Each structure stands twice: as C-alpha cells, then as structure tokens.
Amino acid sequence: MTRLAAIDTVRARLALAVDLGLLLPGERVPPVDDVADALAVSPITARRALESLAEEGVLVRRRGRGGGTFVADVPAHSAVAEIRSYLADAAEVHELIDRRVLLECAVVHHAALAATESDLAVLDLQITRMREARSWTEYHLADESFHVGVAVTSGLDFALPLYRAALAALYRYFLPYPIAFLHGVNDDHADLVAALRRSDPVDAVRIARAHVEALHRTMFVGLPQPPNDAPTAVTATPPSRSPDPLPDAAPHSDG
C-alpha cells in the first residue's frame, strides 16, 4: 500500500468498512486517538481523514452533548476513490495470509514447548482486554499485543522480526469489524492459550492455523462486495463461527 498516503489508507479502510456494512449507519466512530492507534497513524492524520470522510458524506460530525463522529444515516456509497487500491490488492492480501500462516505455526509450536506460567499470564491479560473491549479500536490493539506475545514466548528471537513484519503488513489491511463478532473470535485466543498451558504443540498449531487461514474468508477479500451502483452501504454479515467440516477452518476477522 506504499502508493497510498497515510491519510488515504485511513479513508479507504473506514469507507470500505461502511460500504461492506461492517460500520453501520448511525454508529459512533471511536475517538480520534483510538482510531490513530488502531490504524497506526498519527492523531493529526486520523483527524484529517475523518474530516474528509465527513465532507464526502460517509461520516457526519455532530456537536454538543452526545456529539462526535458517526457513520452517516444514509452514507455515500463508494465515495472514496482509494477503496479501489485496497480491492486491487486482493491477491497480495491472500499471499500475506499464507505467509503469516507459515510463521504463526512455527512460533506457536515453540511457544507450546517454552511457555511459562508468567508468559501465559500475560496472554491471559490480553484475552481479558479483548473480552472487555467496547470498540474495534480497543480490540485490535489487544489482539496485536496477544499475537506478538505468543511470538515472544516462542523464544525464536531470530524469527521475531520476520513475524512482526508479516503481522504489520497484514494489519495494514484490517478493517473495523462489529465488536460482537470480534468477541466471538476471541474464543480462538482462549483455546490457543489452553493448548499452550497443556504444552500441546500439535493442538496449538491446529488452532493457530485455523485462526489465521480463516482470514481468507473473513477479511474484506473474502466478503461479498457491494454492487457498484448501490446508493448506500450494503450490510454484509460476517461469517458465523460455526465450525467448518475441515478441522483447520474456523472463522476469524482480526489478527
């Protein structure tokens, strides 16, 4: 996504989430600082992006008590040209997911062999943060800390920079998701820590592989795309968490 400026990546991610119905009409957007942290941009960049989306009719800014930034009641659909850059990168996103699967399985295997109770306590804390998150911004930050924590626990110091780079590259494509759906996804994290606590690398790898491979279906590259001529956002229900017939397929949205 180097061809897009930072402000345009924020605009594209939020507008695409609105187009797909992941952010619903009337929904409040988290505070600027939270958006900046979750999307890895400066608060100034996040503020300018939100202002421009309001000018284009995707969002609306309301003043006074109970004010803030909200998805417009009838949001402009496909109003942001930068969305096309994200959609054009579908093949790259699928490749990044596969790359992360490979690294995830390696670090999780070693984490199952090396994890101490102190390590697991840190991971439990991130699971609690995700469980208690009230917005996609809060959830995303805890999710990132969790996965990096698993990688650190593995003790594979040489692989940690590779894993961080793969995670960061993929996170640049994540969109806001309904918090209820993300809370469901958090069950995968709890299952993974349970496997680590049992020192069971086979089950830990199975869970981690399913957790990441599901991104092929649950990231925007796997969701039904809104029609080009739709006048407003199209509500796209994220995939349910019903288990697939295959043991390595479990729906997942964030990292």
C-alpha positions as protocol buffer text, in pm:
chain_id: "A"
residue {
  index: 1
  type: MET
  ca { x: 0 y: 0 z: 0 }
}
residue {
  index: 2
  type: THR
  ca { x: 301 y: 231 z: -39 }
}
residue {
  index: 3
  type: ARG
  ca { x: 119 y: 403 z: -326 }
}
residue {
  index: 4
  type: LEU
  ca { x: -132 y: 547 z: -80 }
}
residue {
  index: 5
  type: ALA
  ca { x: -54 y: 824 z: 166 }
}
residue {
  index: 6
  type: ALA
  ca { x: -130 y: 751 z: 531 }
}
residue {
  index: 7
  type: ILE
  ca { x: -444 y: 965 z: 531 }
}
residue {
  index: 8
  type: ASP
  ca { x: -575 y: 781 z: 226 }
}
residue {
  index: 9
  type: THR
  ca { x: -526 y: 439 z: 388 }
}
residue {
  index: 10
  type: VAL
  ca { x: -741 y: 555 z: 679 }
}
residue {
  index: 11
  type: ARG
  ca { x: -1004 y: 692 z: 443 }
}
residue {
  index: 12
  type: ALA
  ca { x: -1008 y: 371 z: 239 }
}
residue {
  index: 13
  type: ARG
  ca { x: -1032 y: 139 z: 539 }
}
residue {
  index: 14
  type: LEU
  ca { x: -1315 y: 324 z: 708 }
}
residue {
  index: 15
  type: ALA
  ca { x: -1508 y: 388 z: 386 }
}
residue {
  index: 16
  type: LEU
  ca { x: -1475 y: 25 z: 277 }
}
residue {
  index: 17
  type: ALA
  ca { x: -1599 y: -88 z: 619 }
}
residue {
  index: 18
  type: VAL
  ca { x: -1902 y: 136 z: 568 }
}
residue {
  index: 19
  type: ASP
  ca { x: -1958 y: 3 z: 216 }
}
residue {
  index: 20
  type: LEU
  ca { x: -1950 y: -355 z: 345 }
}
residue {
  index: 21
  type: GLY
  ca { x: -2186 y: -279 z: 633 }
}
residue {
  index: 22
  type: LEU
  ca { x: -1922 y: -353 z: 898 }
}
residue {
  index: 23
  type: LEU
  ca { x: -1972 y: 1 z: 1026 }
}
residue {
  index: 24
  type: LEU
  ca { x: -2345 y: 68 z: 1027 }
}
residue {
  index: 25
  type: PRO
  ca { x: -2541 y: 389 z: 966 }
}
residue {
  index: 26
  type: GLY
  ca { x: -2558 y: 593 z: 1284 }
}
residue {
  index: 27
  type: GLU
  ca { x: -2272 y: 406 z: 1450 }
}
residue {
  index: 28
  type: ARG
  ca { x: -2031 y: 620 z: 1652 }
}
residue {
  index: 29
  type: VAL
  ca { x: -1669 y: 621 z: 1539 }
}
residue {
  index: 30
  type: PRO
  ca { x: -1421 y: 584 z: 1829 }
}
residue {
  index: 31
  type: PRO
  ca { x: -1221 y: 890 z: 1943 }
}
residue {
  index: 32
  type: VAL
  ca { x: -951 y: 1020 z: 1710 }
}
residue {
  index: 33
  type: ASP
  ca { x: -664 y: 899 z: 1928 }
}
residue {
  index: 34
  type: ASP
  ca { x: -808 y: 547 z: 1937 }
}
residue {
  index: 35
  type: VAL
  ca { x: -851 y: 540 z: 1560 }
}
residue {
  index: 36
  type: ALA
  ca { x: -494 y: 664 z: 1519 }
}
residue {
  index: 37
  type: ASP
  ca { x: -354 y: 394 z: 1748 }
}
residue {
  index: 38
  type: ALA
  ca { x: -552 y: 114 z: 1589 }
}
residue {
  index: 39
  type: LEU
  ca { x: -465 y: 214 z: 1232 }
}
residue {
  index: 40
  type: ALA
  ca { x: -101 y: 305 z: 1312 }
}
residue {
  index: 41
  type: VAL
  ca { x: -117 y: 668 z: 1203 }
}
residue {
  index: 42
  type: SER
  ca { x: -75 y: 1000 z: 1382 }
}
residue {
  index: 43
  type: PRO
  ca { x: -375 y: 1164 z: 1552 }
}
residue {
  index: 44
  type: ILE
  ca { x: -347 y: 1452 z: 1304 }
}
residue {
  index: 45
  type: THR
  ca { x: -371 y: 1209 z: 1011 }
}
residue {
  index: 46
  type: ALA
  ca { x: -668 y: 1031 z: 1168 }
}
residue {
  index: 47
  type: ARG
  ca { x: -846 y: 1360 z: 1234 }
}
residue {
  index: 48
  type: ARG
  ca { x: -795 y: 1483 z: 879 }
}
residue {
  index: 49
  type: ALA
  ca { x: -917 y: 1151 z: 740 }
}
residue {
  index: 50
  type: LEU
  ca { x: -1235 y: 1166 z: 949 }
}
residue {
  index: 51
  type: GLU
  ca { x: -1295 y: 1527 z: 849 }
}
residue {
  index: 52
  type: SER
  ca { x: -1258 y: 1445 z: 480 }
}
residue {
  index: 53
  type: LEU
  ca { x: -1494 y: 1146 z: 509 }
}
residue {
  index: 54
  type: ALA
  ca { x: -1749 y: 1377 z: 672 }
}
residue {
  index: 55
  type: GLU
  ca { x: -1711 y: 1623 z: 384 }
}
residue {
  index: 56
  type: GLU
  ca { x: -1778 y: 1339 z: 137 }
}
residue {
  index: 57
  type: GLY
  ca { x: -2092 y: 1219 z: 315 }
}
residue {
  index: 58
  type: VAL
  ca { x: -1957 y: 890 z: 450 }
}
residue {
  index: 59
  type: LEU
  ca { x: -1944 y: 1018 z: 808 }
}
residue {
  index: 60
  type: VAL
  ca { x: -2117 y: 1302 z: 989 }
}
residue {
  index: 61
  type: ARG
  ca { x: -1989 y: 1519 z: 1275 }
}
residue {
  index: 62
  type: ARG
  ca { x: -2232 y: 1619 z: 1546 }
}
residue {
  index: 63
  type: ARG
  ca { x: -2169 y: 1887 z: 1803 }
}
residue {
  index: 64
  type: GLY
  ca { x: -2292 y: 1932 z: 2156 }
}
residue {
  index: 65
  type: ARG
  ca { x: -2370 y: 1684 z: 2426 }
}
residue {
  index: 66
  type: GLY
  ca { x: -2355 y: 1333 z: 2290 }
}
residue {
  index: 67
  type: GLY
  ca { x: -2179 y: 1461 z: 1981 }
}
residue {
  index: 68
  type: GLY
  ca { x: -1886 y: 1311 z: 1796 }
}
residue {
  index: 69
  type: THR
  ca { x: -1826 y: 1145 z: 1462 }
}
residue {
  index: 70
  type: PHE
  ca { x: -2081 y: 894 z: 1332 }
}
residue {
  index: 71
  type: VAL
  ca { x: -2148 y: 694 z: 1019 }
}
residue {
  index: 72
  type: ALA
  ca { x: -2400 y: 897 z: 819 }
}
residue {
  index: 73
  type: ASP
  ca { x: -2760 y: 781 z: 841 }
}
residue {
  index: 74
  type: VAL
  ca { x: -2751 y: 740 z: 463 }
}
residue {
  index: 75
  type: PRO
  ca { x: -2377 y: 715 z: 392 }
}
residue {
  index: 76
  type: ALA
  ca { x: -2241 y: 795 z: 49 }
}
residue {
  index: 77
  type: HIS
  ca { x: -2155 y: 466 z: -115 }
}
residue {
  index: 78
  type: SER
  ca { x: -1821 y: 408 z: -292 }
}
residue {
  index: 79
  type: ALA
  ca { x: -1746 y: 778 z: -246 }
}
residue {
  index: 80
  type: VAL
  ca { x: -1377 y: 723 z: -171 }
}
residue {
  index: 81
  type: ALA
  ca { x: -1161 y: 652 z: -473 }
}
residue {
  index: 82
  type: GLU
  ca { x: -884 y: 499 z: -261 }
}
residue {
  index: 83
  type: ILE
  ca { x: -1107 y: 198 z: -190 }
}
residue {
  index: 84
  type: ARG
  ca { x: -1009 y: 67 z: -532 }
}
residue {
  index: 85
  type: SER
  ca { x: -646 y: 36 z: -422 }
}
residue {
  index: 86
  type: TYR
  ca { x: -746 y: -195 z: -139 }
}
residue {
  index: 87
  type: LEU
  ca { x: -968 y: -408 z: -358 }
}
residue {
  index: 88
  type: ALA
  ca { x: -693 y: -429 z: -621 }
}
residue {
  index: 89
  type: ASP
  ca { x: -458 y: -580 z: -362 }
}
residue {
  index: 90
  type: ALA
  ca { x: -671 y: -890 z: -301 }
}
residue {
  index: 91
  type: ALA
  ca { x: -408 y: -1130 z: -438 }
}
residue {
  index: 92
  type: GLU
  ca { x: -138 y: -971 z: -224 }
}
residue {
  index: 93
  type: VAL
  ca { x: -357 y: -997 z: 85 }
}
residue {
  index: 94
  type: HIS
  ca { x: -414 y: -1369 z: 27 }
}
residue {
  index: 95
  type: GLU
  ca { x: -38 y: -1414 z: -10 }
}
residue {
  index: 96
  type: LEU
  ca { x: 25 y: -1226 z: 314 }
}
residue {
  index: 97
  type: ILE
  ca { x: -224 y: -1452 z: 493 }
}
residue {
  index: 98
  type: ASP
  ca { x: -42 y: -1763 z: 368 }
}
residue {
  index: 99
  type: ARG
  ca { x: 292 y: -1616 z: 475 }
}
residue {
  index: 100
  type: ARG
  ca { x: 158 y: -1546 z: 820 }
}
residue {
  index: 101
  type: VAL
  ca { x: 15 y: -1899 z: 849 }
}
residue {
  index: 102
  type: LEU
  ca { x: 365 y: -2038 z: 798 }
}
residue {
  index: 103
  type: LEU
  ca { x: 521 y: -1812 z: 1060 }
}
residue {
  index: 104
  type: GLU
  ca { x: 229 y: -1848 z: 1302 }
}
residue {
  index: 105
  type: CYS
  ca { x: 258 y: -2226 z: 1305 }
}
residue {
  index: 106
  type: ALA
  ca { x: 631 y: -2206 z: 1376 }
}
residue {
  index: 107
  type: VAL
  ca { x: 611 y: -1962 z: 1668 }
}
residue {
  index: 108
  type: VAL
  ca { x: 306 y: -2132 z: 1820 }
}
residue {
  index: 109
  type: HIS
  ca { x: 475 y: -2475 z: 1809 }
}
residue {
  index: 110
  type: HIS
  ca { x: 774 y: -2342 z: 2000 }
}
residue {
  index: 111
  type: ALA
  ca { x: 560 y: -2136 z: 2236 }
}
residue {
  index: 112
  type: ALA
  ca { x: 380 y: -2455 z: 2341 }
}
residue {
  index: 113
  type: LEU
  ca { x: 716 y: -2604 z: 2436 }
}
residue {
  index: 114
  type: ALA
  ca { x: 860 y: -2296 z: 2605 }
}
residue {
  index: 115
  type: ALA
  ca { x: 569 y: -2110 z: 2769 }
}
residue {
  index: 116
  type: THR
  ca { x: 598 y: -2041 z: 3141 }
}
residue {
  index: 117
  type: GLU
  ca { x: 308 y: -1958 z: 3368 }
}
residue {
  index: 118
  type: SER
  ca { x: 432 y: -1598 z: 3365 }
}
residue {
  index: 119
  type: ASP
  ca { x: 414 y: -1593 z: 2984 }
}
residue {
  index: 120
  type: LEU
  ca { x: 64 y: -1737 z: 2991 }
}
residue {
  index: 121
  type: ALA
  ca { x: -50 y: -1480 z: 3246 }
}
residue {
  index: 122
  type: VAL
  ca { x: 50 y: -1204 z: 3004 }
}
residue {
  index: 123
  type: LEU
  ca { x: -150 y: -1370 z: 2725 }
}
residue {
  index: 124
  type: ASP
  ca { x: -448 y: -1417 z: 2957 }
}
residue {
  index: 125
  type: LEU
  ca { x: -441 y: -1044 z: 3028 }
}
residue {
  index: 126
  type: GLN
  ca { x: -469 y: -963 z: 2656 }
}
residue {
  index: 127
  type: ILE
  ca { x: -758 y: -1207 z: 2621 }
}
residue {
  index: 128
  type: THR
  ca { x: -935 y: -1025 z: 2904 }
}
residue {
  index: 129
  type: ARG
  ca { x: -867 y: -690 z: 2734 }
}
residue {
  index: 130
  type: MET
  ca { x: -1025 y: -822 z: 2414 }
}
residue {
  index: 131
  type: ARG
  ca { x: -1320 y: -968 z: 2603 }
}
residue {
  index: 132
  type: GLU
  ca { x: -1382 y: -633 z: 2772 }
}
residue {
  index: 133
  type: ALA
  ca { x: -1320 y: -419 z: 2462 }
}
residue {
  index: 134
  type: ARG
  ca { x: -1613 y: -197 z: 2369 }
}
residue {
  index: 135
  type: SER
  ca { x: -1490 y: -93 z: 2025 }
}
residue {
  index: 136
  type: TRP
  ca { x: -1292 y: -235 z: 1736 }
}
residue {
  index: 137
  type: THR
  ca { x: -1005 y: 1 z: 1819 }
}
residue {
  index: 138
  type: GLU
  ca { x: -964 y: -138 z: 2172 }
}
residue {
  index: 139
  type: TYR
  ca { x: -991 y: -494 z: 2047 }
}
residue {
  index: 140
  type: HIS
  ca { x: -737 y: -450 z: 1769 }
}
residue {
  index: 141
  type: LEU
  ca { x: -464 y: -319 z: 1999 }
}
residue {
  index: 142
  type: ALA
  ca { x: -509 y: -605 z: 2244 }
}
residue {
  index: 143
  type: ASP
  ca { x: -519 y: -856 z: 1958 }
}
residue {
  index: 144
  type: GLU
  ca { x: -187 y: -732 z: 1824 }
}
residue {
  index: 145
  type: SER
  ca { x: -30 y: -748 z: 2171 }
}
residue {
  index: 146
  type: PHE
  ca { x: -158 y: -1103 z: 2212 }
}
residue {
  index: 147
  type: HIS
  ca { x: -8 y: -1237 z: 1890 }
}
residue {
  index: 148
  type: VAL
  ca { x: 323 y: -1062 z: 1940 }
}
residue {
  index: 149
  type: GLY
  ca { x: 324 y: -1202 z: 2295 }
}
residue {
  index: 150
  type: VAL
  ca { x: 285 y: -1556 z: 2161 }
}
residue {
  index: 151
  type: ALA
  ca { x: 577 y: -1497 z: 1924 }
}
residue {
  index: 152
  type: VAL
  ca { x: 794 y: -1363 z: 2206 }
}
residue {
  index: 153
  type: THR
  ca { x: 702 y: -1664 z: 2420 }
}
residue {
  index: 154
  type: SER
  ca { x: 833 y: -1897 z: 2147 }
}
residue {
  index: 155
  type: GLY
  ca { x: 1188 y: -1788 z: 2218 }
}
residue {
  index: 156
  type: LEU
  ca { x: 1261 y: -1778 z: 1843 }
}
residue {
  index: 157
  type: ASP
  ca { x: 1445 y: -1448 z: 1860 }
}
residue {
  index: 158
  type: PHE
  ca { x: 1571 y: -1476 z: 1501 }
}
residue {
  index: 159
  type: ALA
  ca { x: 1215 y: -1522 z: 1374 }
}
residue {
  index: 160
  type: LEU
  ca { x: 1056 y: -1242 z: 1576 }
}
residue {
  index: 161
  type: PRO
  ca { x: 1143 y: -961 z: 1328 }
}
residue {
  index: 162
  type: LEU
  ca { x: 1004 y: -1171 z: 1041 }
}
residue {
  index: 163
  type: TYR
  ca { x: 685 y: -1240 z: 1233 }
}
residue {
  index: 164
  type: ARG
  ca { x: 639 y: -876 z: 1336 }
}
residue {
  index: 165
  type: ALA
  ca { x: 689 y: -765 z: 974 }
}
residue {
  index: 166
  type: ALA
  ca { x: 433 y: -1017 z: 844 }
}
residue {
  index: 167
  type: LEU
  ca { x: 183 y: -917 z: 1111 }
}
residue {
  index: 168
  type: ALA
  ca { x: 229 y: -546 z: 1042 }
}
residue {
  index: 169
  type: ALA
  ca { x: 194 y: -595 z: 665 }
}
residue {
  index: 170
  type: LEU
  ca { x: -135 y: -780 z: 711 }
}
residue {
  index: 171
  type: TYR
  ca { x: -269 y: -545 z: 977 }
}
residue {
  index: 172
  type: ARG
  ca { x: -247 y: -259 z: 726 }
}
residue {
  index: 173
  type: TYR
  ca { x: -542 y: -421 z: 550 }
}
residue {
  index: 174
  type: PHE
  ca { x: -765 y: -487 z: 850 }
}
residue {
  index: 175
  type: LEU
  ca { x: -1096 y: -304 z: 861 }
}
residue {
  index: 176
  type: PRO
  ca { x: -1319 y: -218 z: 1158 }
}
residue {
  index: 177
  type: TYR
  ca { x: -1546 y: -511 z: 1247 }
}
residue {
  index: 178
  type: PRO
  ca { x: -1853 y: -534 z: 1471 }
}
residue {
  index: 179
  type: ILE
  ca { x: -1733 y: -578 z: 1826 }
}
residue {
  index: 180
  type: ALA
  ca { x: -1977 y: -864 z: 1891 }
}
residue {
  index: 181
  type: PHE
  ca { x: -1818 y: -1061 z: 1610 }
}
residue {
  index: 182
  type: LEU
  ca { x: -1468 y: -988 z: 1740 }
}
residue {
  index: 183
  type: HIS
  ca { x: -1569 y: -1104 z: 2088 }
}
residue {
  index: 184
  type: GLY
  ca { x: -1665 y: -1437 z: 1931 }
}
residue {
  index: 185
  type: VAL
  ca { x: -1329 y: -1459 z: 1755 }
}
residue {
  index: 186
  type: ASN
  ca { x: -1160 y: -1414 z: 2092 }
}
residue {
  index: 187
  type: ASP
  ca { x: -1263 y: -1770 z: 2178 }
}
residue {
  index: 188
  type: ASP
  ca { x: -982 y: -1884 z: 1945 }
}
residue {
  index: 189
  type: HIS
  ca { x: -730 y: -1699 z: 2160 }
}
residue {
  index: 190
  type: ALA
  ca { x: -855 y: -1867 z: 2476 }
}
residue {
  index: 191
  type: ASP
  ca { x: -840 y: -2208 z: 2308 }
}
residue {
  index: 192
  type: LEU
  ca { x: -484 y: -2141 z: 2196 }
}
residue {
  index: 193
  type: VAL
  ca { x: -367 y: -2042 z: 2544 }
}
residue {
  index: 194
  type: ALA
  ca { x: -530 y: -2354 z: 2684 }
}
residue {
  index: 195
  type: ALA
  ca { x: -324 y: -2563 z: 2440 }
}
residue {
  index: 196
  type: LEU
  ca { x: -8 y: -2374 z: 2535 }
}
residue {
  index: 197
  type: ARG
  ca { x: -85 y: -2436 z: 2902 }
}
residue {
  index: 198
  type: ARG
  ca { x: -109 y: -2809 z: 2827 }
}
residue {
  index: 199
  type: SER
  ca { x: 226 y: -2791 z: 2642 }
}
residue {
  index: 200
  type: ASP
  ca { x: 46 y: -2938 z: 2342 }
}
residue {
  index: 201
  type: PRO
  ca { x: 218 y: -2815 z: 2024 }
}
residue {
  index: 202
  type: VAL
  ca { x: 1 y: -3025 z: 1792 }
}
residue {
  index: 203
  type: ASP
  ca { x: -327 y: -2881 z: 1912 }
}
residue {
  index: 204
  type: ALA
  ca { x: -178 y: -2531 z: 1944 }
}
residue {
  index: 205
  type: VAL
  ca { x: -67 y: -2536 z: 1581 }
}
residue {
  index: 206
  type: ARG
  ca { x: -404 y: -2671 z: 1470 }
}
residue {
  index: 207
  type: ILE
  ca { x: -585 y: -2384 z: 1644 }
}
residue {
  index: 208
  type: ALA
  ca { x: -342 y: -2118 z: 1522 }
}
residue {
  index: 209
  type: ARG
  ca { x: -351 y: -2242 z: 1165 }
}
residue {
  index: 210
  type: ALA
  ca { x: -731 y: -2236 z: 1157 }
}
residue {
  index: 211
  type: HIS
  ca { x: -733 y: -1894 z: 1323 }
}
residue {
  index: 212
  type: VAL
  ca { x: -518 y: -1736 z: 1053 }
}
residue {
  index: 213
  type: GLU
  ca { x: -632 y: -1933 z: 747 }
}
residue {
  index: 214
  type: ALA
  ca { x: -988 y: -1818 z: 811 }
}
residue {
  index: 215
  type: LEU
  ca { x: -875 y: -1467 z: 716 }
}
residue {
  index: 216
  type: HIS
  ca { x: -906 y: -1577 z: 354 }
}
residue {
  index: 217
  type: ARG
  ca { x: -1282 y: -1571 z: 413 }
}
residue {
  index: 218
  type: THR
  ca { x: -1336 y: -1309 z: 681 }
}
residue {
  index: 219
  type: MET
  ca { x: -1116 y: -1021 z: 570 }
}
residue {
  index: 220
  type: PHE
  ca { x: -1263 y: -791 z: 307 }
}
residue {
  index: 221
  type: VAL
  ca { x: -1110 y: -1006 z: 33 }
}
residue {
  index: 222
  type: GLY
  ca { x: -1346 y: -1288 z: 131 }
}
residue {
  index: 223
  type: LEU
  ca { x: -1666 y: -1093 z: 190 }
}
residue {
  index: 224
  type: PRO
  ca { x: -1937 y: -1027 z: -69 }
}
residue {
  index: 225
  type: GLN
  ca { x: -1859 y: -694 z: -231 }
}
residue {
  index: 226
  type: PRO
  ca { x: -2129 y: -426 z: -253 }
}
residue {
  index: 227
  type: PRO
  ca { x: -2265 y: -361 z: -602 }
}
residue {
  index: 228
  type: ASN
  ca { x: -2112 y: -62 z: -778 }
}
residue {
  index: 229
  type: ASP
  ca { x: -2447 y: 110 z: -820 }
}
residue {
  index: 230
  type: ALA
  ca { x: -2570 y: 65 z: -461 }
}
residue {
  index: 231
  type: PRO
  ca { x: -2684 y: 404 z: -327 }
}
residue {
  index: 232
  type: THR
  ca { x: -2599 y: 327 z: 36 }
}
residue {
  index: 233
  type: ALA
  ca { x: -2390 y: 88 z: 238 }
}
residue {
  index: 234
  type: VAL
  ca { x: -2472 y: -277 z: 196 }
}
residue {
  index: 235
  type: THR
  ca { x: -2489 y: -474 z: 517 }
}
residue {
  index: 236
  type: ALA
  ca { x: -2258 y: -774 z: 494 }
}
residue {
  index: 237
  type: THR
  ca { x: -2293 y: -1015 z: 784 }
}
residue {
  index: 238
  type: PRO
  ca { x: -1952 y: -1151 z: 887 }
}
residue {
  index: 239
  type: PRO
  ca { x: -1926 y: -1530 z: 864 }
}
residue {
  index: 240
  type: SER
  ca { x: -2062 y: -1719 z: 1162 }
}
residue {
  index: 241
  type: ARG
  ca { x: -1836 y: -1909 z: 1396 }
}
residue {
  index: 242
  type: SER
  ca { x: -1998 y: -2241 z: 1311 }
}
residue {
  index: 243
  type: PRO
  ca { x: -1720 y: -2494 z: 1261 }
}
residue {
  index: 244
  type: ASP
  ca { x: -1627 y: -2598 z: 909 }
}
residue {
  index: 245
  type: PRO
  ca { x: -1624 y: -2965 z: 813 }
}
residue {
  index: 246
  type: LEU
  ca { x: -1244 y: -2936 z: 794 }
}
residue {
  index: 247
  type: PRO
  ca { x: -1060 y: -2923 z: 1127 }
}
residue {
  index: 248
  type: ASP
  ca { x: -839 y: -2636 z: 1015 }
}
residue {
  index: 249
  type: ALA
  ca { x: -1111 y: -2387 z: 923 }
}
residue {
  index: 250
  type: ALA
  ca { x: -1253 y: -2151 z: 1184 }
}
residue {
  index: 251
  type: PRO
  ca { x: -1394 y: -1807 z: 1105 }
}
residue {
  index: 252
  type: HIS
  ca { x: -1175 y: -1518 z: 1213 }
}
residue {
  index: 253
  type: SER
  ca { x: -1155 y: -1148 z: 1143 }
}
residue {
  index: 254
  type: ASP
  ca { x: -884 y: -967 z: 1330 }
}
residue {
  index: 255
  type: GLY
  ca { x: -532 y: -1095 z: 1374 }
}
